[in-house]
Amino acid sequence: MCPTIFIDTCAWGEIVLPDLASFVLASYPVDRLSVEIGGTWTGWSTFEKLTIHYGTPILDPIKPGVTGSTKEKNWNDVWRLQAGVEYKFLNGLDLRCGYVWDASPVPDETADYLVPANDRHLYSLGSGFHRGPWTLDVSYTYLHITGRTVSARPEDGVFDSEFENGRAHLIGFSLGYRF
């Protein structure tokens, strides 16, 4: 018979979400064209550790009586920078494209499987259709996540790891009506 490692129990934890500060600058260099740049600073340095509490002790032969788990995070403050262009091609049809660079807040020393990825690049195309009070927006975004190698930290349950070829294709639709 195998020993029971965990028993049914409740678990809880707390996290204070970081402060955010954003800025956006828009310009209209010609009649039907708008150009926008912006950035968002996120104060992830407040995320120093993650503690999960358990309702009853975990049955762990190495650490008997454990009622919680704490992992150091020590995340960094980061920036997300973006730029976009919108062109009013025809009455009722807008064309859009954009780029976003989103830095990872996770330092190599505390990288784990919670957020294993790294910096992200997002490339997007879209169009907006509008007629009277109705709007329809369609978009495509290609997400590329840069690679990352994480050195083993057995005391944290982290093995030598490598993240590569992170990518996703995102398609969006929204339908709106103005009252």
Contact map, one row per residue, 1 for C-alpha under 8 A:
11100000000000000000000000000000000000000000000000000000000000000000000000000000000000000000000000000000000000000000000000000000000000000000000000000000000000000000000000000000000
11110000000000000000000000000000000000000000000000000000000000000000000000000000000000000000000000000000000000000000000000000000000000000000000000000000000000000000000000000000000
11111000000000000000000000000000000000000000000000000000000000000000000000000000000000000000000000000000000000000000000000000000000000000000000000000000000000000000000000000000000
01111110000000000000000000000000000000000000000000000000001000000000000000000000000000000000000000000000000000000000000000000000000000000000000000000000000000000000000000000000000
00111110000000000000000000000000000000000000000000000000011100000000000000000000000000000000000000000000000000000000000000000000000000000000000000000000000000000000000000000000000
00011111000000000000000000000000000000000000000000000000011100000000000000000000000000000000000000000000000000000000000000000000000000000000000000000000000000000000000000000000000
00011111100000000000000000000000000000000000000000000000011000000000000000000000000000000000000000000000000000000000000000000000000000000000000000000000000000000000000000000000000
00000111110000000000000000000000000000000000000000000000000000000000000000000000000000000000000000000000000000000000000000000000000000000000000000000000000000000000000000000000000
00000011111000000000000000000000000000000000000000000111000000000000000000000000000000000000000000000000000000000000000000000000000000000000000000000000000000000000000000000000000
00000001111100000000000000000000000000000000000000000111000000000000000000000000000000000000000000000000000000000000000000000000000000000000000000000000000000000000000000000000000
00000000111110000000000000000000000000000000000000011110000000000000000000000000000000000000000000000000000000000000000000000000000000000000000000000000000000000000000000000000000
00000000011111000000000000000000000000000000000000011100000000000000000000000000000000000000000000000000000000000000000000000000000000000000000000000000000000000000000000000000000
00000000001111100000000000000000000000000000000001111000000000000000000000000000000000000000000000000000000000000000000000000000000000000000000000000000000000000000000000000000000
00000000000111110000000000000000000000000000000001110000000000000000000000000000000000000000000000000000000000000000000000000000000000000000000000000000000000000000000000000000000
00000000000011111000000000000000000000000000001001000000000000000000000000000000000000000000000000000000000000000000000000000000000000000000000000000000000000000000000000000000000
00000000000001111100000000000000000000000000011000000000000000000000000000000000000000000000000000000000000000000000000000000000000000000000000000000000000000000000000000000000000
00000000000000111110000000000000000000000001001000000000000000000000000000000000000000000000000000000000000000000000000000000000000000000000000000000000000000000000000000000000000
00000000000000011111000000000000000000000111111000000000000000000000000000000000000000000000000000000000000000000000000000000000000000000000000000000000000000000000000000000000000
00000000000000001111100000000000000000000111000000000000000000000000000000000000000000000000000000000000000000000000000000000000000000000000000000000000000000000000000000000000000
00000000000000000111110000000000000000011110000000000000000000000000000000000000000000000000000000000000000000000000000000000000000000000000000000000000000000000000000000000000000
00000000000000000011111000000000000000011100000000000000000000000000000000000000000000000000000000000000000000000000000000000000000000000000000000000000000000000000000000000000000
00000000000000000001111100000000000001111000000000000000000000000000000000000000000000000000000000000000000000000000000000000000000000000000000000000000000000000000000000000000000
00000000000000000000111110000000000001110000000000000000000000000000000000000000000000000000000000000000000000000000000000000000000000000000000000000000000000000000000000000000000
00000000000000000000011111000000000111100000000000000000000000000000000000000000000000000000000000000000000000000000000000000000000000000000000000000000000000000000000000000000000
00000000000000000000001111100000000111000000000000000000000000000000000000000000000000000000000000000000000000000000000000000000000000000000000000000000000000000000000000000000000
00000000000000000000000111110000011110000000000000000000000000000000000000000000000000000000000000000000000000000000000000000000000000000000000000000000000000000000000000000000000
00000000000000000000000011111000011100000000000000000000000000000000000000000000000000000000000000000000000000000000000000000000000000000000000000000000000000000000000000000000000
00000000000000000000000001111111111000000000000000000000000000000000000000000000000000000000000000000000000000000000000000000000000000000000000000000000000000000000000000000000000
00000000000000000000000000111110111000000000000000000000000000000000000000000000000000000000000000000000000000000000000000000000000000000000000000000000000000000000000000000000000
00000000000000000000000000011111110000000000000000000000000000000000000000000000000000000000000000000000000000000000000000000000000000000000000000000000000000000000000000000000000
00000000000000000000000000011111100000000000000000000000000000000000000000000000000000000000000000000000000000000000000000000000000000000000000000000000000000000000000000000000000
00000000000000000000000000010111110000000000000000000000000000000000000000000000000000111000000000000000000000000000000000000000000000000000000000000000000000000000000000000000000
00000000000000000000000000011111111000000000000000000000000000000000000000000000000011110000000000000000000000000000000000000000000000000000000000000000000000000000000000000000000
00000000000000000000000001111101111100000000000000000000000000000000000000000000000011100000000000000000000000000000000000000000000000000000000000000000000000000000000000000000000
00000000000000000000000001111000111110000000000000000000000000000000000000000000001111000000000000000000000000000000000000000000000000000000000000000000000000000000000000000000000
00000000000000000000000111100000011111000000000000000000000000000000000000000000001110000000000000000000000000000000000000000000000000000000000000000000000000000000000000000000000
00000000000000000000000111000000001111100000000000000000000000000000000000000000111100000000000000000000000000000000000000000000000000000000000000000000000000000000000000000000000
00000000000000000000011110000000000111110000000000000000000000000000000000000000111000000000000000000000000000000000000000000000000000000000000000000000000000000000000000000000000
00000000000000000000011100000000000011111000000000000000000000000000000000000011110000000000000000000000000000000000000000000000000000000000000000000000000000000000000000000000000
00000000000000000001111000000000000001111100000000000000000000000000000000000011100000000000000000000000000000000000000000000000000000000000000000000000000000000000000000000000000
00000000000000000001110000000000000000111110000000000000000000000000000000001111000000000000000000000000000000000000000000000000000000000000000000000000000000000000000000000000000
00000000000000000111100000000000000000011111000000000000000000000000000000001110000000000000000000000000000000000000000000000000000000000000000000000000000000000000000000000000000
00000000000000000111000000000000000000001111110000000000000000000000000000011100000000000000000000000000000000000000000000000000000000000000000000000000000000000000000000000000000
00000000000000001110000000000000000000000111111000000000000000000000000000111100000000000000000000000000100000000000000000000000000000000000000000000000000000000000000000000000000
00000000000000000100000000000000000000000011111100000000000000000000000001111000000000000000000000000000000000000000000000000000000000000000000000000000000000000000000000000000000
00000000000000010100000000000000000000000011111100000000000000000000000001100000000000000000000000000000000000000000000000000000000000000000000000000000000000000000000000000000000
00000000000000111100000000000000000000000001111111000000000000000000000011100000000000000000000000000000000000000000000000000000000000000000000000000000000000000000000000000000000
00000000000000000000000000000000000000000000111111000000000000000000000111100000000000000000000000000000000000000000000000000000000000000000000000000000000000000000000000000000000
00000000000000000000000000000000000000000000001111100000000000000000011111000000000000000000000000000000000000000000000000000000000000000000000000000000000000000000000000000000000
00000000000011100000000000000000000000000000001111110000000000000000011110000000000000000000000000000000000000000000000000000000000000000000000000000000000000000000000000000000000
00000000000011000000000000000000000000000000000011111000000000000001111000000000000000000000000000000000000000000000000000000000000000000000000000000000000000000000000000000000000
00000000001111000000000000000000000000000000000001111100000000000001110000000000000000000000000000000000000000000000000000000000000000000000000000000000000000000000000000000000000
00000000001110000000000000000000000000000000000000111110000000000011100000000000000000000000000000000000000000000000000000000000000000000000000000000000000000000000000000000000000
00000000111100000000000000000000000000000000000000011111110000000011000000000000000000000000000000000000000000000000000000000000000000000000000000000000000000000000000000000000000
00000000111000000000000000000000000000000000000000001111100000000010000000000000000000000000000000000000000000000000000000000000000000000000000000000000000000000000000000000000000
00000000110000000000000000000000000000000000000000000111110000000010000000000000000000000000000000000000000000000000000000000000000000000000000000000000000000000000000000000000000
00000000000000000000000000000000000000000000000000000111111000011111000000000000000000000000000000000000000000000000000000000000000000000000000000000000000000000000000000000000000
00001110000000000000000000000000000000000000000000000101111100011110000000000000000000000000000000000000000000000000000000000000000000000000000000000000000000000000000000000000000
00011110000000000000000000000000000000000000000000000000111110011100000000000000000000000000000000000000000000000000000000000000000000000000000000000000000000000000000000000000000
00001100000000000000000000000000000000000000000000000000011111111100000000000000000000000000000000000000000000000000000000000000000000000000000000000000000000000000000000000000000
00000000000000000000000000000000000000000000000000000000001111110000000000000000000000000000000000000000000000000000000000000000000000000000000000000000000000000000000000000000000
00000000000000000000000000000000000000000000000000000000000111110000000000000000000000000000000000000000000000000000000000000000000000000000000000000000000000000000000000000000000
00000000000000000000000000000000000000000000000000000000000111111100000000000000000000000000000000000000000000000000000000000000000000000000000000000000000000000000000000000000000
00000000000000000000000000000000000000000000000000000000111111111100000000000000000000000000000000000000000000000000000000000000000000000000000000000000000000000000000000000000000
00000000000000000000000000000000000000000000000000000000111100111110000000000000000000000000000000000000000000000000000000000000000000000000000000000000000000000000000000000000000
00000000000000000000000000000000000000000000000000000000111100111111100000000000000000000000000000000000000000000000000000000000000000000000000000000000000000000000000000000000000
00000000000000000000000000000000000000000000000000001111110000001111100000000000000000000000000000000000000000000000000000000000000000000000000000000000000000000000000000000000000
00000000000000000000000000000000000000000000000000111100100000000111110000000000000000000000000000000000000000000000000000000000000000000000000000000000000000000000000000000000000
00000000000000000000000000000000000000000000000000111000000000000111111000000000000000000000000000000000000000000000000000000000000000000000000000000000000000000000000000000000000
00000000000000000000000000000000000000000000000011110000000000000001111100000000000000000000000000000000000000000000000000000000000000000000000000000000000000000000000000000000000
00000000000000000000000000000000000000000000000011100000000000000000111110000000000000000000000000000000000000000000000000000000000000000000000000000000000100000000000000000000000
00000000000000000000000000000000000000000000000111000000000000000000011111000000000000000000000000000000000001000000000000000000000000000000000000000000000000000000000000000000000
00000000000000000000000000000000000000000000001111000000000000000000001111100000000000000000000000000000010001100000000000000000000000000000000000000000000000000000000000000000000
00000000000000000000000000000000000000000000111110000000000000000000000111110000000000000000000000000000011001000000000000000000000000000000000000000000000000000000000000000000000
00000000000000000000000000000000000000000001111100000000000000000000000011111000000000000000000000000000111000000000000000000000000000000000000000000000000000000000000000000000000
00000000000000000000000000000000000000000011100000000000000000000000000001111100000000000000000000000000111000000000000000000000000000000000000000000000000000000000000000000000000
00000000000000000000000000000000000000001111100000000000000000000000000000111110000000000000000000000000100000000000000000000000000000000000000000000000000000000000000000000000000
00000000000000000000000000000000000000001111000000000000000000000000000000011111000000000000000000000011100000000000000000000000000000000000000000000000000000000000000000000000000
00000000000000000000000000000000000000111100000000000000000000000000000000001111100000000000000000000110000000000000000000000000000000000000000000000000000000000000000000000000000
00000000000000000000000000000000000000111000000000000000000000000000000000000111110000000000000000011110000000000000000000000000000000000000000000000000000000000000000000000000000
00000000000000000000000000000000000011110000000000000000000000000000000000000011111000000000000000011100000000000000000000000000000000000000000000000000000000000000000000000000000
00000000000000000000000000000000000011100000000000000000000000000000000000000001111100000000000001111000000000000000000000000000000000000000000000000000000000000000000000000000000
00000000000000000000000000000000001111000000000000000000000000000000000000000000111110000000000001110000000000000000000000000000000000000000000000000000000000000000000000000000000
00000000000000000000000000000000001110000000000000000000000000000000000000000000011111000000000111100000000000000000000000000000000000000000000000000000000000000000000000000000000
00000000000000000000000000000000111100000000000000000000000000000000000000000000001111100000000111000000000000000000000000000000000000000000000000000000000000000000000000000000000
00000000000000000000000000000000111000000000000000000000000000000000000000000000000111110000011110000000000000000000000000000000000000000000000000000000000000000000000000000000000
00000000000000000000000000000001110000000000000000000000000000000000000000000000000011111000011100000000000000000000000000000000000000000000000000000000000000000000000000000000000
00000000000000000000000000000001100000000000000000000000000000000000000000000000000001111111111000000000000000000000000000000000000000000000000000000000000000000000000000000000000
00000000000000000000000000000001000000000000000000000000000000000000000000000000000000111110111000000000000000000000000000000000000000000000000000000000000000000000000000000000000
00000000000000000000000000000000000000000000000000000000000000000000000000000000000000011111110000000000000000000000000000000000000000000000000000000000000000000000000000000000000
00000000000000000000000000000000000000000000000000000000000000000000000000000000000000011111100000000000000000000000000000000000000000000000000000000000000000000000000000000000000
00000000000000000000000000000000000000000000000000000000000000000000000000000000000000010111110000000000000000000000000000000001111000000000000000000000000000000000000000000000000
00000000000000000000000000000000000000000000000000000000000000000000000000000000000000011111111000000000000000000000000000000011110000000000000000000000000000000000000000000000000
00000000000000000000000000000000000000000000000000000000000000000000000000000000000001111101111100000000000000000000000000000011100000000000000000000000000000000000000000000000000
00000000000000000000000000000000000000000000000000000000000000000000000000000000000001111000111110000000000000000000000000001111000000000000000000000000000000000000000000000000000
00000000000000000000000000000000000000000000000000000000000000000000000000000000000111100000011111000000000000000000000000001111000000000000000000000000000000000000000000000000000
00000000000000000000000000000000000000000000000000000000000000000000000000000000000111000000001111100000000000000000000000111100000000000000000000000000000000000000000000000000000
00000000000000000000000000000000000000000000000000000000000000000000000000000000011110000000000111110000000000000000000000111000000000000000000000000000000000000000000000000000000
00000000000000000000000000000000000000000000000000000000000000000000000000000000011100000000000011111000000000000000000011110000000000000000000000000000000000000000000000000000000
00000000000000000000000000000000000000000000000000000000000000000000000000000001111000000000000001111100000000000000000111100000000000000000000000000000000000000000000000000000000
00000000000000000000000000000000000000000000000000000000000000000000000000000001110000000000000000111110000000000000001111000000000000000000000000000000000000000000000000000000000
00000000000000000000000000000000000000000000000000000000000000000000000000000011100000000000000000011111000000000000001110000000000000000000000000000000000000000000000000000000000
00000000000000000000000000000000000000000000000000000000000000000000000000000111000000000000000000001111100000000000011100000000000000000000000000000000000000000000000000000000000
00000000000000000000000000000000000000000000000000000000000000000000000000000100000000000000000000000111110000000000111100000000000000000000000000000000000000000000000000000000000
00000000000000000000000000000000000000000001000000000000000000000000000000111100000000000000000000000011111000000000000000000000000000000000000000000000000000000000000000000000000
00000000000000000000000000000000000000000000000000000000000000000000000011110000000000000000000000000001111101100010010000000000000000000000000000000000000000000000000000000000000
00000000000000000000000000000000000000000000000000000000000000000000000001110000000000000000000000000000111111100000000000000000000000000000000000000000000000000000000000000000000
00000000000000000000000000000000000000000000000000000000000000000000000000000000000000000000000000000000011111100000000000000000000000000000000000000100000000000000000000000000000
00000000000000000000000000000000000000000000000000000000000000000000000000000000000000000000000000000000001111100000000000000000000000000000000000000000000000000000000000000000000
00000000000000000000000000000000000000000000000000000000000000000000000111000000000000000000000000000000011111110000000000000000000000000000000000000000000000000000000000000000000
00000000000000000000000000000000000000000000000000000000000000000000000010000000000000000000000000000000011111111111000000000000000000000000000000000100000000000000000000000000000
00000000000000000000000000000000000000000000000000000000000000000000000000000000000000000000000000000000000001111111000000000000000000000000000000000100000001000000000000000000000
00000000000000000000000000000000000000000000000000000000000000000000000000000000000000000000000000000000000000111111000000000000000000000000000000000000000001000000000000000000000
00000000000000000000000000000000000000000000000000000000000000000000000000000000000000000000000000000000000000111111000000000000000000000000000000000000000000000000000000000000000
00000000000000000000000000000000000000000000000000000000000000000000000000000000000000000000000000000000010000111111100000000000000000000000000000000000000000000000000000000000000
00000000000000000000000000000000000000000000000000000000000000000000000000000000000000000000000000000000000000111111110000000000000000000000000000010000000000000010000000000000000
00000000000000000000000000000000000000000000000000000000000000000000000000000000000000000000000000000001000000000011111000000000000000000000000011110000000000000010010000000000000
00000000000000000000000000000000000000000000000000000000000000000000000000000000000000000000000000000011010000000001111100000000000000000000000011110000000000000000000000000000000
00000000000000000000000000000000000000000000000000000000000000000000000000000000000000000000000000001111000000000000111110000000000000000000000011000000000000000000000000000000000
00000000000000000000000000000000000000000000000000000000000000000000000000000000000000000000000000011111000000000000011111000000000000000000001111000000000000000000000000000000000
00000000000000000000000000000000000000000000000000000000000000000000000000000000000000000000000000111100000000000000001111100000000000000000001111000000000000000000000000000000000
00000000000000000000000000000000000000000000000000000000000000000000000000000000000000000000000000111000000000000000000111110000000000000000111100000000000000000000000000000000000
00000000000000000000000000000000000000000000000000000000000000000000000000000000000000000000000011110000000000000000000011111000000000000000111000000000000000000000000000000000000
00000000000000000000000000000000000000000000000000000000000000000000000000000000000000000000000011100000000000000000000001111100000000000011110000000000000000000000000000000000000
00000000000000000000000000000000000000000000000000000000000000000000000000000000000000000000001111000000000000000000000000111110000000000011100000000000000000000000000000000000000
00000000000000000000000000000000000000000000000000000000000000000000000000000000000000000000001110000000000000000000000000011111000000001111000000000000000000000000000000000000000
00000000000000000000000000000000000000000000000000000000000000000000000000000000000000000000111100000000000000000000000000001111100000001110000000000000000000000000000000000000000
00000000000000000000000000000000000000000000000000000000000000000000000000000000000000000001111100000000000000000000000000000111110000111100000000000000000000000000000000000000000
00000000000000000000000000000000000000000000000000000000000000000000000000000000000000000001110000000000000000000000000000000011111000111000000000000000000000000000000000000000000
00000000000000000000000000000000000000000000000000000000000000000000000000000000000000000001100000000000000000000000000000000001111111110000000000000000000000000000000000000000000
00000000000000000000000000000000000000000000000000000000000000000000000000000000000000000001000000000000000000000000000000000000111111100000000000000000000000000000000000000000000
00000000000000000000000000000000000000000000000000000000000000000000000000000000000000000000000000000000000000000000000000000000011111000000000000000000000000000000000000000000000
00000000000000000000000000000000000000000000000000000000000000000000000000000000000000000000000000000000000000000000000000000000011111100000000000000000000000000000000000000001111
00000000000000000000000000000000000000000000000000000000000000000000000000000000000000000000000000000000000000000000000000000000011111110000000000000000000000000000000000000011110
00000000000000000000000000000000000000000000000000000000000000000000000000000000000000000000000000000000000000000000000000000001111011111000000000000000000000000000000000000111100
00000000000000000000000000000000000000000000000000000000000000000000000000000000000000000000000000000000000000000000000000000001110001111100000000000000000000000000000000001111000
00000000000000000000000000000000000000000000000000000000000000000000000000000000000000000000000000000000000000000000000000000111100000111110000000000000000000000000000000011110000
00000000000000000000000000000000000000000000000000000000000000000000000000000000000000000000000000000000000000000000000000000111000000011111000000000000000000000000000000111100000
00000000000000000000000000000000000000000000000000000000000000000000000000000000000000000000000000000000000000000000000000011110000000001111100000000000000000000000000000111000000
00000000000000000000000000000000000000000000000000000000000000000000000000000000000000000000000000000000000000000000000000011100000000000111110000000000000000000000000011110000000
00000000000000000000000000000000000000000000000000000000000000000000000000000000000000000000000000000000000000000000000001111000000000000011111000000000000000000000000011100000000
00000000000000000000000000000000000000000000000000000000000000000000000000000000000000000000000000000000000000000000000001110000000000000001111100000000000000000000001111000000000
00000000000000000000000000000000000000000000000000000000000000000000000000000000000000000000000000000000000000000000000111100000000000000000111110000000000000000000011111000000000
00000000000000000000000000000000000000000000000000000000000000000000000000000000000000000000000000000000000000000000000111000000000000000000011111000000000000000000111100000000000
00000000000000000000000000000000000000000000000000000000000000000000000000000000000000000000000000000000000000000000111110000000000000000000001111100000000000000001111000000000000
00000000000000000000000000000000000000000000000000000000000000000000000000000000000000000000000000000000000000000000111110000000000000000000000111110000000000000001110000000000000
00000000000000000000000000000000000000000000000000000000000000000000000000000000000000000000000000000000000000000000110000000000000000000000000011111000000000000111110000000000000
00000000000000000000000000000000000000000000000000000000000000000000000000000000000000000000000000000000000000000001110000000000000000000000000001111100000000000111000000000000000
00000000000000000000000000000000000000000000000000000000000000000000000000000000000000000000000000000000000000000000000000000000000000000000000000111110000000011110000000000000000
00000000000000000000000000000000000000000000000000000000000000000000000000000000000000000000000000000000000100110000000000000000000000000000000000011111000000111100000000000000000
00000000000000000000000000000000000000000000000000000000000000000000000000000000000000000000000000000000000000000000000000000000000000000000000000001111100001111000000000000000000
00000000000000000000000000000000000000000000000000000000000000000000000000000000000000000000000000000000000000000000000000000000000000000000000000000111110001111000000000000000000
00000000000000000000000000000000000000000000000000000000000000000000000000000000000000000000000000000000000000000000000000000000000000000000000000000011111111110000000000000000000
00000000000000000000000000000000000000000000000000000000000000000000000000000000000000000000000000000000000000000000000000000000000000000000000000000001111111100000000000000000000
00000000000000000000000000000000000000000000000000000000000000000000000000000000000000000000000000000000000000000000000000000000000000000000000000000000111111000000000000000000000
00000000000000000000000000000000000000000000000000000000000000000000001000000000000000000000000000000000000000000000000000000000000000000000000000000000111111000000000000000000000
00000000000000000000000000000000000000000000000000000000000000000000000000000000000000000000000000000000000000000000000000000000000000000000000000000000111111100000000000000000000
00000000000000000000000000000000000000000000000000000000000000000000000000000000000000000000000000000000000000011000000000000000000000000000000000000011111111111000000000000000000
00000000000000000000000000000000000000000000000000000000000000000000000000000000000000000000000000000000000000000000000000000000000000000000000000000111110011111000000000000000000
00000000000000000000000000000000000000000000000000000000000000000000000000000000000000000000000000000000000000000000000000000000000000000000000000001111100001111100000000000000000
00000000000000000000000000000000000000000000000000000000000000000000000000000000000000000000000000000000000000000000000000000000000000000000000000001111000001111110000000000000000
00000000000000000000000000000000000000000000000000000000000000000000000000000000000000000000000000000000000000000000000000000000000000000000000000111100000000011111000000000000000
00000000000000000000000000000000000000000000000000000000000000000000000000000000000000000000000000000000000000000001100000000000000000000000000000111000000000001111110000000000000
00000000000000000000000000000000000000000000000000000000000000000000000000000000000000000000000000000000000000000000000000000000000000000000000011110000000000000111110000000000000
00000000000000000000000000000000000000000000000000000000000000000000000000000000000000000000000000000000000000000000000000000000000000000000000111100000000000000011111000000000000
00000000000000000000000000000000000000000000000000000000000000000000000000000000000000000000000000000000000000000000100000000000000000000000001111100000000000000011111100000000000
00000000000000000000000000000000000000000000000000000000000000000000000000000000000000000000000000000000000000000000000000000000000000000000011110000000000000000000111110000000000
00000000000000000000000000000000000000000000000000000000000000000000000000000000000000000000000000000000000000000000000000000000000000000000011100000000000000000000011111000000000
00000000000000000000000000000000000000000000000000000000000000000000000000000000000000000000000000000000000000000000000000000000000000000001111000000000000000000000001111100000000
00000000000000000000000000000000000000000000000000000000000000000000000000000000000000000000000000000000000000000000000000000000000000000001111000000000000000000000000111110000000
00000000000000000000000000000000000000000000000000000000000000000000000000000000000000000000000000000000000000000000000000000000000000000111100000000000000000000000000011111000000
00000000000000000000000000000000000000000000000000000000000000000000000000000000000000000000000000000000000000000000000000000000000000001111000000000000000000000000000001111100000
00000000000000000000000000000000000000000000000000000000000000000000000000000000000000000000000000000000000000000000000000000000000000011110000000000000000000000000000000111110000
00000000000000000000000000000000000000000000000000000000000000000000000000000000000000000000000000000000000000000000000000000000000000111100000000000000000000000000000000011111000
00000000000000000000000000000000000000000000000000000000000000000000000000000000000000000000000000000000000000000000000000000000000001111000000000000000000000000000000000001111100
00000000000000000000000000000000000000000000000000000000000000000000000000000000000000000000000000000000000000000000000000000000000011110000000000000000000000000000000000000111110
00000000000000000000000000000000000000000000000000000000000000000000000000000000000000000000000000000000000000000000000000000000000011100000000000000000000000000000000000000011111
00000000000000000000000000000000000000000000000000000000000000000000000000000000000000000000000000000000000000000000000000000000000011000000000000000000000000000000000000000001111
00000000000000000000000000000000000000000000000000000000000000000000000000000000000000000000000000000000000000000000000000000000000010000000000000000000000000000000000000000000111
